[in-house]
């Protein structure tokens, strides 16, 4: 069920993103002839009065189509309600609406969390240390088989107690053991197994295994006092997560060779999300919010085939006083699309081969 929930989250966020584009166009009276989730062959479709709605075979994302790009369209080329005939501002609103929709949705997810689950009030500690994220597929933890959602029950034969010093003690053990094996007892779901991980020296000279660590336990919630508290806390949580995500992208760009392994495909995202949701169902809310924020930031990057790339074309048009030649735009977008699809296939293959079911086949 946790895997299905993670898949549903990704599908929902793609839908939200494309719905942003769709509504921004329709509310301005701009013609829209296609609304699709996925790419490639059509699996399901519905022909509306103006728009074809479809679900397609390749689940890499989705798109909103306009008659401007349809050679079979019967709409006149000089129709003022074609996207390409609208002022730059109108087109910029349509292009950026998907990003805005994902950011707004992330905030509303936090609103829903505080309104339904409640406001965190206390934490009931339990033995063990939880791994919410494995930082890189090339990190010692990943190579040893650790995954997001795993619970470290014991280290070097010593049980990890429900105490404040447990995580600092485990971090100190890792720091003091560069190149030396550390035996861990790990719980994943209903089973326990042994893992040996060998820390390596990080950029700062300290030994690391490449995971985040957080206390194991149960968060005790209280009902929000009023709607103002819900919206205020949601805004604070959204702001903090947005800034941390921006910092993460900044570190990725600045140290791409070292951090490229953190880039995950939908398969990797689903696996990590399923692990978190299995450990704590309430994690569905922050998982949904952070993926929505990541989707927004990725799409606003000025790369071909992304929303940011199209906005870059609009900026060039505003500066030149006329659009870039259609052939130039098509070549750039097609090249970008091929590269992005190629990267997507590579990441999916990489993350799929890292799944436990495939690992077991080769053991």
C-alpha positions, 0 to 999 in steps of 0.5 A: 500500500505504501508503494501505491501511495507514493505512486499516487502522489507522483501522479497527483503532482503531475496532474496538479502541474499540468492543471496549472497550465490548463487553467491559466490558459482557459481562464484567459480564453486561450485555446487548449486542445490536449491535456495529457498525463504521460507521453507516448501511446494513448491508454485512455482518452476522453474527447471534450468539446474543445480538449482531448483528455488522455492518460498515456503509456510513458509515465515521465510527466505530462503536457498541455497541448495547444492548436498552435502546434497541431497541423490538423487544427482547424483554427485560423492562424490569426485567431487572437486566442491562439497561445502564440498570438497572445502578448508575452505576459499572457504566455508567461502566465500560462508557462509559469502556472504549472510551477505556481500550482505545485508551490501552492499545492505544497503549501496546501498539503501542509495546511491539510496536515496541520488541520487533519493530523494536528500540530506536533506537541511532543515526541515519544522516543523508541529504541533505534535510529531511523534513516529517512534518506540515503544521500547517494547511490554511491554512498557506503550506506547505499552500497551496503544495502541501506534504504530510506525507511530502515531502522538501525536497531543496534551498532557493533552489537550494542542496542540503540536505546531511546535516549537523546545521546543515541544519535550523537553516539552513532555519529561519533562511532561513524566519524571515528571509523574511516575505512573500518567496518561497522556492523549494524542490525537493521529492521525493515518492515517486519524483518531484521537483518545484519548490514556491514557498512564501511565509512569513508572520509567526506569533504570535511575530513570526517568519516560518513556513510551518506545517510540522514539520521533521525530519532525513532518514535511517535510524534504526539499531536494536538488539535490546532487552536484555530484556522489562523494557527493552521495557516501560519504553521503551514506557511512557516513549514513551507518556507523552511522546506522551500529554502532547504530545497533551494539550498540543496539544488545550489549544492548540487549545482556547485558540487555536481560530480559529488552529489549527482548520485542524489538525483533520483528517477520516479522509481527511486522517489517511489522507493524512498517515499514508500519506505517513509510512508511505511514507517510513518503514514503521516510522512505522506504529507511532507513527502508530497510537499517536498516532491511538489516543491522539487518539481516546481524548482526543476521546471523553472530551471532555464533548460530546454523542454522545461517551463524555464526554457520556454520562459527564456525564449519569451525573455529573448523575444522581449529583448529582441522585440520579436521571437527567435526563429521557429527553427532555432526554438524547435531544434533547441526544444527537441534536443533538450527533450531527447536529453531529458528523456535519455536522462530519465531512462538512465535514472529509471534503469539505475534505480530499478536495478537497485531495488531489493528484488533485483539485488536478490536475483544476483545474490 
